Amino acid sequence: MFRDFRKISPRIFWLVTLAALAVLMTVVAVPQWLSKQARLEVLRSHVAEIAQIAASVVDGDLHRQLLDPANYTPELYERVVAPLVRFHSADPSIFYVYTMMERGGKSYFIVDTAASNKLKTERKLRPSAYMEPFESIDVEPDPDYLQRIAAGETYVYPKFQRDVYGTFLSGHTPIYDSQGRYSGFVGVDFDIKYYLALESSFRAIFYGSIAGAVLIALLIGYIVARYHYHVQDRLDEQYRISIRDELTQLLNRRGALRFSREALATRASSYAVILVDIDDLKGINDLYGHASGDEFIMKVADTIRNSVREKDICARMGGDEFLIFATGCDLDAATEIARRILGKVYAHDENSSRSHFGVSIGICVAPGADTTFELLYRQADEALYKAKQAGRNRFVIFDPVVAA
């Protein structure tokens, strides 16, 4: 049972498995990638909303005063940062909350909640000092983002960016004073670990889907390879049947031609064709019946099978004619085969009335160079004809000198 289970075509198995895996991986990976992008967009929208809420709690007039270093006092700084500290303490998912201003195309920190000892957070934050310039490690994806914020846009990085504080998805939204004047902007940072924590459950689904795809691909490969094996086995079986004689199970004419021509392609030192023809098979059938004729045909077939070498090709070419195609067989070996066949076929059996059943044999031996099956067969057939004329139940060797 287990051996039958393993009957598959390995090449087909791997080809189909890899093809199925490629399709299934596409089916799994593309939606996963698209959903990952969608989840990132959802997170970006969330960051934008948090930035807008943070901007709404800032006193724009006080913040505008703090943009001028001449107005800086610790008390003013504390009044500006205090509402942001309360906002930041209420949402532990936020990493950094700060405000900035732009000057000469460069960003400078104004207030940072990490600088306040009133901030309630378990994170180890590095505070930014007042008017400390912002340094980014990654190249800004949108060089005009500061102009876009100043124009009133809430800007969120398209992906996580690295700076000297870590790797964050940052959102920035403008701050306005009571007269509607642009007064710097708020920044909120979400650490990449926050995103990875959100993605962990989806990664488990993704890896599970990949494992499922691999298992399904292997199953598809196995089913197709097993089906292919059985189809091919049935075809091979039908072909084996098509090249075998049904009565004797020797090769038939088609099989003899195929294997003889394959043997000729090996370019052996010599080849022999031995034709064995039952003497007066029609008379046997008429006198003793077709069952007796078939019995004698099978006896001749068994005799031939037991008189040749294992590598020799044996075939029943027609009703009463048999062929032996021997590779690397010289004249002495060919005549020895013929003698064995004659001796065994003509031996007396229990039914003395059938003891005269016999065969005639024609032999042709030729060197391996420049010979063909058709030539060998024709010459062996000429020798067989002479054996028939000489009185049957004998063998004759083809003589090219006499034939010429």
C-alpha positions as CSV (number, residue, x, y, z in Angstrom):
1,M,0.0,0.0,0.0
2,F,2.8,2.4,1.0
3,R,4.8,1.6,-2.1
4,D,1.7,2.3,-4.3
5,F,1.3,5.6,-2.5
6,R,4.8,6.6,-3.6
7,K,4.2,5.8,-7.2
8,I,4.4,9.3,-8.7
9,S,6.5,11.1,-11.4
10,P,9.1,13.1,-9.4
11,R,9.8,15.5,-12.3
12,I,6.0,16.2,-12.8
13,F,5.6,16.5,-9.0
14,W,8.2,19.2,-8.6
15,L,7.2,21.1,-11.8
16,V,3.5,21.2,-10.9
17,T,4.3,21.9,-7.2
18,L,6.5,24.9,-8.1
19,A,3.9,26.2,-10.6
20,A,1.1,25.8,-8.1
21,L,3.2,27.4,-5.4
22,A,4.0,30.4,-7.7
23,V,0.3,30.9,-8.3
24,L,-0.7,30.4,-4.7
25,M,2.1,32.6,-3.4
26,T,0.8,35.3,-5.8
27,V,-2.7,34.8,-4.5
28,V,-1.5,35.1,-0.9
29,A,1.3,37.7,-1.2
30,V,-0.4,40.3,-3.4
31,P,-3.5,40.7,-1.1
32,Q,-1.2,40.7,1.9
33,W,1.0,43.4,0.4
34,L,-2.0,45.4,-0.6
35,S,-3.6,45.0,2.9
36,K,-0.3,46.0,4.5
37,Q,-0.2,49.2,2.4
38,A,-3.8,49.8,3.3
39,R,-3.0,49.3,7.0
40,L,-0.1,51.8,6.7
41,E,-2.4,54.3,5.1
42,V,-4.9,53.8,8.0
43,L,-2.0,54.4,10.5
44,R,-1.0,57.5,8.6
45,S,-4.6,58.8,8.8
46,H,-4.6,58.1,12.5
47,V,-1.3,59.9,13.0
48,A,-2.7,62.9,11.1
49,E,-5.7,63.0,13.3
50,I,-3.6,62.8,16.5
51,A,-1.4,65.7,15.1
52,Q,-4.5,67.8,14.5
53,I,-5.9,67.2,18.0
54,A,-2.5,68.0,19.5
55,A,-2.4,71.3,17.5
56,S,-5.8,72.1,18.8
57,V,-4.7,72.1,22.4
58,V,-1.8,74.5,21.8
59,D,-2.3,78.2,22.7
60,G,-1.3,79.7,19.4
61,D,-0.7,83.2,20.8
62,L,1.7,82.0,23.5
63,H,3.4,79.7,21.0
64,R,3.9,82.6,18.6
65,Q,5.6,84.6,21.4
66,L,8.0,81.7,22.0
67,L,9.1,81.7,18.4
68,D,11.3,84.7,19.2
69,P,14.1,83.6,21.5
70,A,14.1,87.1,23.0
71,N,10.7,86.3,24.6
72,Y,11.8,82.9,26.1
73,T,11.3,82.4,29.8
74,P,10.9,79.1,31.6
75,E,7.4,80.2,32.7
76,L,6.4,80.9,29.1
77,Y,7.8,77.5,28.0
78,E,5.9,75.7,30.7
79,R,2.6,77.4,29.9
80,V,3.0,76.4,26.2
81,V,4.1,72.8,26.8
82,A,1.6,72.1,29.7
83,P,-1.5,71.2,27.6
84,L,0.6,69.1,25.3
85,V,2.0,67.2,28.3
86,R,-1.5,66.4,29.5
87,F,-2.4,65.3,25.9
88,H,0.7,63.1,25.6
89,S,0.2,61.6,29.1
90,A,-3.4,60.5,28.1
91,D,-2.2,58.5,25.0
92,P,0.7,56.1,25.8
93,S,0.9,55.0,22.1
94,I,2.4,58.3,21.2
95,F,6.2,58.4,21.4
96,Y,7.1,62.1,21.0
97,V,5.0,65.2,21.0
98,Y,6.7,68.5,20.3
99,T,6.3,71.8,18.4
100,M,8.7,73.3,15.8
101,M,9.3,76.3,13.6
102,E,10.9,76.7,10.3
103,R,13.7,79.1,9.6
104,G,15.8,79.2,6.5
105,G,14.5,75.9,5.3
106,K,15.5,74.2,8.6
107,S,13.4,73.0,11.5
108,Y,14.0,73.9,15.1
109,F,12.3,72.5,18.2
110,I,10.3,74.9,20.3
111,V,8.7,72.8,23.1
112,D,9.0,69.1,23.7
113,T,6.9,67.1,26.2
114,A,9.9,64.9,27.0
115,A,11.5,67.9,28.6
116,S,8.7,68.1,31.2
117,N,8.9,66.2,34.5
118,K,5.1,66.2,34.5
119,L,4.9,63.9,31.6
120,K,3.5,60.5,32.5
121,T,5.1,57.8,30.4
122,E,7.1,54.6,30.8
123,R,9.3,55.4,27.8
124,K,12.9,56.5,28.1
125,L,12.7,59.7,26.0
126,R,15.5,62.0,24.9
127,P,14.2,65.6,25.2
128,S,15.0,68.2,22.6
129,A,16.1,71.6,23.9
130,Y,14.5,74.9,23.0
131,M,15.7,76.0,19.5
132,E,17.6,72.8,19.0
133,P,17.9,72.1,15.2
134,F,16.3,68.9,13.9
135,E,18.6,66.4,12.3
136,S,17.3,63.6,10.0
137,I,19.3,60.6,9.0
138,D,17.1,59.6,6.1
139,V,16.6,61.9,3.1
140,E,13.4,63.7,3.3
141,P,10.9,62.0,1.0
142,D,9.2,65.4,0.3
143,P,11.7,68.2,0.3
144,D,8.9,70.8,0.2
145,Y,7.1,69.4,3.3
146,L,7.8,72.5,5.4
147,Q,6.2,74.7,2.8
148,R,3.2,72.4,2.6
149,I,2.7,72.6,6.4
150,A,3.0,76.4,6.3
151,A,0.4,76.4,3.6
152,G,-2.0,74.7,6.0
153,E,-1.5,71.0,5.2
154,T,-1.4,68.3,7.8
155,Y,1.7,66.4,6.6
156,V,2.5,62.7,7.5
157,Y,5.6,61.0,6.3
158,P,4.8,58.4,3.6
159,K,6.8,55.8,5.5
160,F,8.9,55.5,8.7
161,Q,11.9,57.8,8.8
162,R,15.0,57.6,10.9
163,D,16.4,60.5,12.8
164,V,18.8,60.9,15.8
165,Y,15.9,59.9,18.2
166,G,14.8,56.7,16.4
167,T,12.6,55.5,13.6
168,F,9.2,57.1,13.5
169,L,6.1,57.7,11.5
170,S,5.6,61.4,12.1
171,G,2.7,63.8,11.6
172,H,2.9,67.5,11.5
173,T,0.1,70.1,11.4
174,P,0.2,73.9,11.6
175,I,-0.5,76.0,14.6
176,Y,-2.3,79.3,14.2
177,D,-2.7,82.2,16.6
178,S,-6.0,84.0,17.4
179,Q,-5.5,86.2,14.4
180,G,-5.1,83.2,12.1
181,R,-1.4,83.6,11.5
182,Y,0.8,80.6,11.0
183,S,2.8,80.1,14.2
184,G,4.9,77.0,13.7
185,F,3.6,73.4,13.8
186,V,3.0,70.4,16.1
187,G,4.8,67.1,15.5
188,V,3.8,63.7,16.9
189,D,5.9,60.6,16.5
190,F,4.8,56.9,16.5
191,D,7.7,54.5,17.0
192,I,8.2,51.7,14.4
193,K,7.8,49.2,17.3
194,Y,4.2,50.4,17.7
195,Y,3.6,49.6,14.0
196,L,5.3,46.2,14.2
197,A,3.2,45.3,17.3
198,L,0.1,46.0,15.2
199,E,1.5,44.0,12.3
200,S,2.5,41.0,14.4
201,S,-1.0,39.4,14.3
202,F,-1.1,40.0,10.5
203,R,2.4,38.4,10.1
204,A,1.1,35.3,11.9
205,I,-1.8,35.2,9.3
206,F,0.6,35.8,6.5
207,Y,3.0,33.0,7.6
208,G,0.1,30.7,8.2
209,S,-1.2,31.5,4.7
210,I,2.3,30.8,3.2
211,A,2.5,27.5,5.0
212,G,-1.0,26.6,3.8
213,A,0.0,27.6,0.3
214,V,3.0,25.3,0.4
215,L,1.0,22.4,1.7
216,I,-1.7,22.9,-1.0
217,A,0.9,23.2,-3.7
218,L,2.5,19.9,-2.5
219,L,-0.9,18.3,-2.5
220,I,-1.7,19.5,-6.0
221,G,1.8,18.4,-7.2
222,Y,1.3,15.0,-5.7
223,I,-2.2,14.5,-7.1
224,V,-1.1,15.6,-10.6
225,A,2.1,13.6,-10.5
226,R,0.2,10.5,-9.3
227,Y,-2.4,11.0,-12.0
228,H,0.4,11.5,-14.6
229,Y,2.2,8.4,-13.4
230,H,-0.9,6.3,-13.7
231,V,-1.8,7.7,-17.1
232,Q,1.8,7.1,-18.3
233,D,1.7,3.7,-16.8
234,R,-1.5,2.8,-18.6
235,L,0.0,4.1,-21.9
236,D,3.2,2.2,-21.3
237,E,1.1,-0.9,-20.5
238,Q,-0.9,-0.4,-23.7
239,Y,2.4,0.0,-25.6
240,R,3.9,-3.1,-24.0
241,I,0.8,-5.0,-25.1
242,S,1.0,-3.5,-28.6
243,I,4.5,-4.9,-29.1
244,R,3.8,-8.3,-27.7
245,D,2.3,-11.4,-29.4
246,E,-0.7,-12.3,-27.5
247,L,-0.3,-16.1,-27.8
248,T,3.4,-16.5,-27.1
249,Q,4.2,-13.2,-25.3
250,L,7.2,-12.8,-27.5
251,L,7.7,-9.5,-29.3
252,N,5.6,-9.0,-32.4
253,R,6.7,-7.5,-35.7
254,R,6.4,-4.0,-34.3
255,G,8.5,-4.8,-31.2
256,A,11.1,-6.7,-33.2
257,L,11.6,-3.7,-35.6
258,R,12.0,-1.2,-32.7
259,F,14.4,-3.2,-30.6
260,S,16.4,-4.5,-33.5
261,R,17.0,-1.0,-34.9
262,E,18.0,0.2,-31.4
263,A,20.5,-2.7,-31.2
264,L,21.9,-1.8,-34.6
265,A,22.5,1.8,-33.3
266,T,25.0,0.3,-30.8
267,R,27.4,-0.6,-33.6
268,A,28.4,-4.1,-32.3
269,S,31.1,-6.2,-33.9
270,S,28.5,-8.5,-35.6
271,Y,24.8,-9.2,-35.9
272,A,22.9,-12.3,-36.6
273,V,19.3,-12.8,-37.8
274,I,17.8,-16.2,-37.3
275,L,14.4,-16.9,-38.9
276,V,12.5,-19.9,-37.6
277,D,9.5,-21.1,-39.6
278,I,7.1,-23.9,-38.6
279,D,6.9,-26.5,-41.2
280,D,3.4,-26.8,-42.7
281,L,1.5,-25.1,-39.9
282,K,-1.6,-25.1,-42.0
283,G,-1.4,-28.9,-42.4
284,I,-1.1,-29.2,-38.6
285,N,-4.2,-27.1,-38.1
286,D,-6.1,-29.0,-40.7
287,L,-5.1,-32.4,-39.5
288,Y,-5.1,-31.9,-35.7
289,G,-7.0,-28.7,-35.2
290,H,-6.1,-25.2,-34.3
291,A,-5.7,-26.0,-30.6
292,S,-2.9,-28.3,-31.5
293,G,-1.4,-25.7,-33.9
294,D,-1.4,-23.1,-31.1
295,E,0.1,-25.6,-28.7
296,F,2.9,-26.2,-31.1
297,I,3.4,-22.5,-31.7
298,M,3.8,-22.0,-28.0
299,K,6.3,-24.9,-27.8
300,V,8.4,-23.3,-30.5
301,A,8.2,-20.0,-28.8
302,D,9.4,-21.5,-25.4
303,T,12.1,-23.4,-27.2
304,I,13.4,-20.3,-28.8
305,R,13.2,-18.4,-25.5
306,N,15.2,-21.1,-23.8
307,S,17.8,-21.5,-26.6
308,V,19.1,-17.9,-26.8
309,R,21.1,-15.5,-24.7
310,E,19.2,-13.1,-22.3
311,K,20.1,-10.1,-24.4
312,D,18.9,-11.6,-27.7
313,I,15.7,-10.3,-29.3
314,C,13.0,-12.9,-29.9
315,A,9.8,-12.2,-31.8
316,R,6.9,-13.9,-33.5
317,M,6.8,-12.1,-36.9
318,G,3.6,-13.8,-38.2
319,G,1.5,-16.9,-37.9
320,D,4.3,-19.4,-38.4
321,E,7.5,-17.3,-38.5
322,F,9.8,-16.4,-35.6
323,L,12.8,-14.1,-35.5
324,I,15.9,-14.0,-33.4
325,F,18.1,-10.9,-33.6
326,A,21.4,-11.4,-31.8
327,T,23.9,-8.7,-31.1
328,G,27.6,-9.6,-31.1
329,C,26.8,-13.1,-32.3
330,D,29.2,-14.8,-34.7
331,L,28.4,-17.7,-37.1
332,D,29.4,-20.5,-34.6
333,A,27.1,-19.0,-31.9
334,A,24.2,-18.6,-34.4
335,T,24.4,-22.2,-35.7
336,E,24.6,-23.4,-32.1
337,I,21.3,-21.6,-31.4
338,A,19.8,-23.2,-34.5
339,R,20.9,-26.7,-33.5
340,R,19.4,-26.3,-30.0
341,I,16.1,-25.2,-31.4
342,L,15.9,-28.1,-33.9
343,G,16.9,-30.6,-31.3
344,K,14.3,-29.5,-28.8
345,V,11.4,-28.9,-31.3
346,Y,11.8,-32.3,-33.0
347,A,12.2,-34.3,-29.9
348,H,9.7,-37.1,-29.5
349,D,6.8,-36.3,-27.1
350,E,4.1,-38.5,-25.6
351,N,2.0,-38.2,-28.7
352,S,4.0,-40.0,-31.3
353,S,1.7,-38.9,-34.0
354,R,3.0,-35.4,-33.6
355,S,6.7,-36.2,-33.3
356,H,7.3,-35.1,-36.9
357,F,6.3,-31.5,-36.2
358,G,9.4,-29.5,-37.2
359,V,10.8,-26.1,-38.1
360,S,13.1,-24.8,-40.8
361,I,15.7,-22.1,-40.0
362,G,17.5,-19.5,-42.0
363,I,20.6,-17.8,-40.7
364,C,22.4,-14.6,-41.7
365,V,25.5,-13.2,-39.9
366,A,27.0,-9.9,-40.9
367,P,29.6,-7.5,-39.5
368,G,28.2,-4.5,-37.6
369,A,29.4,-1.8,-40.0
370,D,27.0,-0.6,-42.6
371,T,24.3,-3.1,-42.2
372,T,20.5,-2.7,-41.8
373,F,17.7,-4.7,-40.4
374,E,16.0,-5.0,-43.7
375,L,19.2,-6.4,-45.4
376,L,19.8,-9.0,-42.6
377,Y,16.1,-10.0,-42.6
378,R,16.1,-10.5,-46.4
379,Q,19.2,-12.6,-46.4
380,A,18.0,-14.7,-43.5
381,D,14.7,-15.2,-45.4
382,E,16.6,-16.4,-48.5
383,A,18.4,-18.9,-46.4
384,L,15.1,-20.0,-44.8
385,Y,13.6,-20.5,-48.3
386,K,16.5,-22.8,-49.2
387,A,16.0,-24.8,-46.0
388,K,12.4,-25.3,-47.0
389,Q,13.4,-26.4,-50.4
390,A,16.0,-28.8,-49.1
391,G,13.5,-30.8,-47.2
392,R,12.6,-28.8,-44.1
393,N,13.5,-29.5,-40.4
394,R,17.0,-28.1,-40.9
395,F,18.9,-24.8,-41.0
396,V,20.7,-23.1,-43.9
397,I,23.3,-20.3,-43.6
398,F,23.1,-17.4,-46.0
399,D,26.1,-17.5,-48.4
400,P,26.7,-14.2,-50.0
401,V,28.9,-15.8,-52.7
402,V,26.2,-18.3,-53.7
403,A,23.6,-15.5,-53.6
404,A,25.7,-13.3,-55.9
